[in-house]
Amino acid sequence: MKELRKKRKYTKRLSTVPSDVQIAGSHYKDMPIQPAEFSQRNGLSFLAGCVVKRVSRCEKKNDGSDFLVDLTKAKHEIDLIIEFKSKK
């Protein structure tokens, strides 16, 4: 068990649960519900979860400087969802 704890260098407190940790920035920690929890609790697909993540952080991450990057990626992921759903 001690070996496992030594490998968790990203956590400052070993008693912290993963959902309480953000590796870089605070753009998720400042939200009332984090995108990962929202996606999990609502049974979203991987791509739909990515869209939620990108849209919810686009104005917060790096002081909003990645706004268009995140929205462009979200748009691409939505296009992928449409493509994959259209093939069924």
N, C-alpha and C positions, 0 to 999 in steps of 0.2 A: 504494500500500500504506500509506503514511503517513497518508493521509486516512482510510482505513478504521480504522486504529488510533486516530485522534483521536475517532472516533465511538463507540468502545467505552469510554465513561466508567464503565460499571458494573464493569469489571475493574480491579483495582489493579495487577496484573502482566499485561503484554501476552502473556507466554508461557503463561498459564494456559489450560487447556482448559475448555470450557463446563461439563463435568460436575464440575469442581473449584470452580465458582463458585455461591454462593447469594446472591441479590440482597438479601434481608432475613431476619434471624433466623439460626438454626442448626438448626432442627428437622429438616432433611433431612441436613445435613452430619454430624450426630452419629450417623447410622444406619450400620450395617455395609454395607447396600446401599440406595441411594436408590430411592424408588418409581418414578421415571422409568426407571431402568436395569432394575429388576425387571420393569416392564410391557413394556418394549421387548424384553428377552431372552426373555420368555415369550409374546410375540405377543398381548398383551391388546388388546381394543378400547379406543377412547378412553374410553368410560364406565366400563369395568372398571378401567382405569388410574386414573381419577379416584377410584373407590371405594378402591383400594389407597392412593392418596395421602392421602385424607382420614382413613381409619381408622388409618394408620400415624403420622399427625402429631397426631391429636386430643388426646392427653394432653401433647404437647410444645409445640405452638404457643402462643405468648403465655401461657406457664406454665399451660396447661390451661384457660384461661378460655374458649376457643372450643370446648370439648369437645362440648357439645350441638349447636352450630352445625355443626361438621364431621360429626358422626354423622347429623344430620338431612339434610344435603346428600347424604351417602353413601347414606342410605336412599332418598332421592328418585332418585338415580342408579340404584340397584338396581331400583326400581320402573319406571324408564324402560327398563332392559335387559329386564325381564320383559315389558313392553308391546310393545317392538319385536320381541322373539323370538317372542311369541305371534302376531303378525301374519303370520309367515312360513308 
